[in-house]
């Protein structure tokens, strides 16, 4: 029987790449559900190739509930969540609740509510397979070198124990984005168009800004710590401008294993669709005939979002939710030209400095914290707009 696939965020980068991958193997896959936020024309165009799929515009009035209801009703075998930002959390939980395995490109699900999502997945006997290229790389490296596949970031027999004795460190790579070699003074005056010009990846607007500020790596540190049940001290980030090496794992014997592929999101999507098996993808292979790989240490002074993400991961609890919410609000304000690029970490830092104690396994507490953190970020954004030096 064909595997039924729901694609959330179908008109975005992840969604389009996902549909490209499943269209290459229609004998084994079919689209069960397609959703978009507000791109009705794009969704209608996509639906022509998948006439039996349920289509939902989740950005219209009542659209969020329609999406959650559809997720529960289509009986998908696998849900690919490519929704951007915190809006992807509840659809992820709905997919797990429905019994669908989850191919997760929405890192905010784990950042905001990782303990809740993983606990629910265990209760429902659902597998979560990461689609971020870095976490996909770590996932498959750990499965190849540590134990048999188990899903949910637990390749150690499925238990909650840490593999501290086996894993020395997990290394996530970052391209460095468009400002890898820019000075702080230059970064102070960049425009949204400058920040959106990513040198190696073609992504949506929000994640492109996150790459430019390295907030995406802050989010990925949090995601790796929670998903793979590792202490944050064992997660390191290195700059790798070619975006060929996506992740590395150093074991206790000192040997480093790396996952390499061309910078094409169809690779991790393909691997998630076929997991736990390995199948031919038909994608262009990596050519080693003339390949140069560079690595360097990130500059934390120029990219403070990386340090803030690590600190949020270290504090744990609701602080990771707050990091995400404050960053999202600041990124939106930057894209609207209301604040400067370096105001993004300033505002995020101010919000994180407040007290955010609470239960990170309770959905209502998580959602309230998300709302409260956004309000605090909006307060600082408003002060910045009203007084240029207010939050400097």
C-alpha positions in Angstrom: 0.0 0.0 0.0 1.1 3.6 -0.6 2.3 5.6 2.3 0.0 8.6 2.9 1.8 11.8 3.4 0.6 15.1 4.8 2.6 18.2 3.8 2.2 21.2 6.1 3.5 24.4 4.5 3.1 22.9 1.1 3.8 26.1 -0.8 7.0 26.9 1.1 10.5 25.7 0.4 10.2 22.5 2.5 6.8 21.8 1.1 7.8 22.2 -2.5 10.9 20.0 -2.0 8.8 17.4 -0.2 6.3 17.2 -3.0 9.2 17.0 -5.5 10.6 14.0 -3.6 7.3 12.1 -3.3 6.4 12.8 -6.9 9.4 10.8 -8.0 7.9 7.7 -6.4 4.2 7.8 -6.8 4.0 4.0 -6.6 4.9 4.3 -2.9 3.6 7.7 -1.8 0.5 9.8 -2.1 -0.4 13.2 -0.7 -3.2 13.0 1.9 -3.2 16.6 3.1 -1.7 19.9 1.7 -1.8 23.1 3.7 -0.6 26.6 3.1 -0.9 29.8 5.2 -2.4 32.2 2.7 -1.0 31.3 -0.8 -4.3 30.1 -2.2 -3.1 30.3 -5.8 0.0 28.3 -5.0 -2.0 25.7 -3.1 -4.5 25.4 -6.0 -1.7 24.9 -8.5 -0.1 22.2 -6.3 -3.4 20.4 -5.7 -3.8 19.7 -9.5 -1.0 17.1 -9.2 -2.7 15.6 -6.1 -6.4 15.8 -6.7 -7.3 13.4 -3.9 -5.5 15.4 -1.2 -7.4 17.5 1.4 -6.4 21.2 1.0 -6.5 23.7 3.8 -5.6 27.4 4.0 -4.7 27.7 7.7 -4.2 31.5 7.6 -7.8 32.4 6.9 -10.5 32.8 9.6 -10.9 29.5 11.3 -8.1 28.0 9.3 -6.0 26.9 12.2 -8.8 24.7 13.6 -9.6 23.4 10.1 -6.0 22.3 9.8 -5.9 20.6 13.2 -9.2 18.8 12.3 -7.8 17.8 8.9 -4.6 16.4 10.5 -6.7 14.3 12.8 -9.0 13.1 10.0 -6.8 12.2 7.0 -5.1 9.2 8.6 -1.6 10.0 7.3 1.2 7.6 7.8 3.8 10.5 7.8 3.3 14.2 8.4 6.0 16.5 7.0 5.8 19.8 9.0 7.4 22.6 7.1 5.4 25.4 8.7 7.7 28.3 9.8 8.0 29.4 13.4 5.9 28.8 16.5 2.8 28.4 14.4 4.0 24.8 13.6 3.8 23.6 17.2 0.2 22.7 17.5 0.0 21.0 14.1 3.0 18.8 15.2 1.2 17.8 18.3 -2.0 17.1 16.4 -0.1 14.9 14.0 1.5 12.9 16.8 -1.9 12.7 18.5 -3.4 11.3 15.3 -0.9 8.5 15.2 1.1 9.8 12.3 4.9 9.6 12.3 6.4 13.1 12.1 9.1 14.3 9.7 10.0 17.5 11.5 11.4 20.6 9.7 9.7 22.9 12.2 12.5 23.1 14.8 10.3 25.3 17.0 8.2 22.3 17.9 11.2 20.9 19.9 12.5 24.3 21.0 9.1 25.3 22.5 7.8 22.0 23.7 10.3 19.2 23.1 9.6 17.4 26.4 5.9 17.4 25.7 6.3 16.3 22.0 8.7 13.5 22.8 6.5 12.2 25.7 3.4 12.3 23.5 5.2 10.5 20.7 6.3 7.8 23.1 2.7 7.4 24.4 1.3 7.2 20.9 4.2 4.9 19.6 4.9 7.6 17.0 8.4 8.3 15.5 9.8 11.8 15.1 12.4 12.0 12.3 14.3 15.3 12.0 14.4 17.0 8.6 16.7 19.9 9.4 19.8 19.0 7.5 22.0 19.2 10.6 19.8 17.1 12.9 19.0 14.7 10.1 22.8 14.2 9.8 23.2 13.6 13.5 20.2 11.3 13.6 21.6 9.0 10.9 25.2 9.1 12.2 24.1 8.0 15.7 22.0 5.3 14.2 24.8 4.1 12.0 27.5 4.1 14.7 25.7 3.8 18.1 22.8 1.4 17.9 19.8 0.2 15.9 17.2 2.7 14.7 14.5 3.6 17.3 13.3 7.1 16.3 12.6 10.1 18.4 16.3 10.9 18.8 16.8 7.9 21.0 19.1 5.6 19.1 20.2 3.9 22.3 17.5 1.3 22.7 14.7 3.9 22.9 15.4 4.7 26.5 15.9 8.1 28.2 19.4 7.5 29.3 22.1 9.7 27.9 24.9 8.2 25.9 27.4 10.4 27.6 30.0 7.7 27.7 29.8 7.0 24.0 29.4 10.5 22.5 32.1 13.0 23.1 30.4 15.8 21.1 27.9 16.6 18.4 29.1 19.2 15.9 26.6 21.3 14.0 27.8 23.3 11.0 26.8 26.8 10.0 27.4 28.5 6.7 28.0 31.8 8.4 25.3 33.4 6.2 25.7 36.6 4.2 27.6 38.4 7.0 30.3 35.9 7.8 33.0 38.4 7.1 31.2 41.6 7.9 32.2 43.9 10.7 29.9 44.8 13.6 29.7 48.4 12.1 28.7 47.0 8.8 26.1 44.7 10.4 24.6 47.6 12.3 23.4 49.1 9.0 22.4 46.2 6.8 19.0 46.1 5.2 16.5 43.2 5.1 17.5 42.6 1.5 21.1 42.2 2.5 20.2 39.7 5.2 18.0 37.7 2.9 20.8 37.1 0.4 22.0 33.7 1.7 25.1 32.4 -0.1 24.3 28.7 -0.3 20.7 27.9 0.7 17.4 29.0 -0.8 15.0 29.4 2.1 12.0 31.3 3.4 12.4 34.9 4.7 12.3 34.1 8.4 14.8 31.3 8.4 17.1 33.4 6.0 17.2 36.1 8.7 17.9 33.5 11.4 20.8 32.2 9.3 22.2 35.7 8.9 22.0 36.3 12.7 22.9 32.7 13.5 19.7 32.5 15.6 19.0 29.3 13.6 22.1 27.7 15.2 20.9 28.9 18.6 17.6 27.1 17.9 19.5 24.1 16.6 21.6 23.8 19.8 18.4 23.7 21.8 16.8 21.2 19.5 19.8 18.9 19.5 20.1 19.0 23.3 16.4 18.1 23.8 15.9 15.7 20.9 19.1 13.7 21.4 19.0 14.0 25.2 22.5 15.5 25.4 24.0 18.1 27.7 24.4 21.4 26.0 28.2 21.3 26.7 28.5 18.4 24.2 27.0 20.4 21.3 29.3 22.6 19.3 28.9 24.9 16.3 31.5 25.5 13.6 31.4 27.7 10.6 31.5 25.8 7.3 30.8 28.1 4.4 30.5 25.4 1.7 27.5 23.8 3.4 28.6 20.3 2.4 29.3 18.8 5.8 26.0 19.1 7.7 26.9 17.4 11.0 29.6 15.5 12.7 29.8 13.2 15.8 32.9 12.7 17.8 32.8 9.4 19.8 34.7 8.6 23.0 37.5 7.0 21.0 38.3 10.4 19.4 37.1 9.4 15.9 34.8 11.9 14.1 32.1 10.7 11.7 30.6 13.2 9.3 27.5 13.4 7.1 28.2 15.1 3.7 25.9 16.0 0.8 25.2 18.8 -1.6 23.2 21.7 0.1 19.8 20.4 -1.1 16.9 19.9 1.4 15.6 17.0 -0.7 18.3 14.8 0.8 17.1 14.9 4.4 13.4 14.9 3.2 14.1 11.8 1.2 15.8 10.1 4.1 12.8 10.9 6.4 10.3 9.6 3.9 12.1 6.2 3.5 13.3 5.8 7.1 14.3 3.3 8.5 15.3 2.1 5.1 17.8 3.6 2.7 16.7 4.1 -1.0 18.0 5.6 -4.1 17.1 9.3 -4.4 18.0 10.2 -8.0 19.5 13.4 -6.7 22.9 14.8 -7.9 25.7 13.1 -6.0 28.5 15.0 -4.3 31.5 15.4 -6.6 34.9 15.1 -4.9 37.0 15.9 -7.9 37.5 19.6 -6.9 36.1 20.0 -3.4 37.4 22.4 -0.7 36.1 22.2 2.8 36.7 25.1 5.3 36.0 25.3 9.0 36.3 28.1 11.5 35.2 29.1 14.9 32.1 31.4 15.1 32.6 34.9 16.4 30.3 35.2 19.3 30.7 39.0 19.5 29.3 39.5 16.0 26.7 36.7 16.4 25.4 36.9 20.0 22.2 35.0 19.1 24.4 31.9 19.2 25.4 32.6 22.8 21.8 33.5 23.8 20.5 30.2 22.3 23.1 28.2 24.2 22.2 30.1 27.5 18.5 29.4 26.9 19.3 25.7 26.4 21.4 25.7 29.6 18.5 27.2 31.6 16.0 24.9 30.0 12.3 24.9 30.9 10.4 27.8 29.3 13.5 29.8 28.5 13.9 28.0 25.1 10.3 28.9 24.2 11.0 32.5 25.2 14.2 32.6 23.0 12.1 31.5 20.0 9.2 33.9 20.6 11.4 37.0 21.2 13.5 36.2 18.1 10.4 35.8 15.9 9.0 39.1 17.0 12.4 40.9 16.5 12.9 39.3 13.1 9.4 40.4 12.0 10.2 43.9 13.1 13.5 43.9 11.3 11.8 42.7 8.1 9.3 45.6 8.5 12.3 48.0 8.9 11.2 49.0 12.4 14.5 48.0 14.0 18.0 47.4 13.0 19.6 44.0 12.4 21.7 44.0 15.6 18.6 45.0 17.6 17.4 41.3 17.1 19.9 39.9 19.7 19.5 43.0 21.9 15.7 42.6 22.2 16.0 38.8 22.5 18.5 39.3 25.3 16.3 41.7 27.2 13.4 39.4 27.1 15.4 36.4 28.2 16.8 38.3 31.2 13.3 38.3 32.8 11.9 35.4 35.0 10.3 32.6 33.0 9.8 29.9 35.5 7.1 27.4 34.8 6.1 23.9 33.6 7.5 23.2 30.1 5.4 20.0 29.7 2.0 21.8 29.9 0.8 23.0 26.5 -1.3 25.9 27.9 1.6 27.2 30.0 3.9 27.0 26.9 1.4 28.9 24.7 0.8 31.5 27.4 4.6 31.9 27.8 4.9 32.3 24.0 2.3 35.1 24.1 3.8 36.8 27.1 7.3 36.7 25.6 6.1 38.2 22.4 4.4 41.0 24.3 7.6 41.7 26.1 9.5 41.7 22.8 6.9 44.1 21.3 7.4 46.4 24.3 11.2 46.7 23.6 10.5 47.0 19.8 8.2 49.9 20.6 10.8 51.6 22.8 13.3 51.2 20.0 10.9 52.7 17.5 10.1 55.6 19.8 13.6 56.2 21.0 16.5 55.1 18.7 18.8 54.5 21.7 16.2 53.1 24.1 17.4 49.5 24.0 21.0 49.9 22.8 
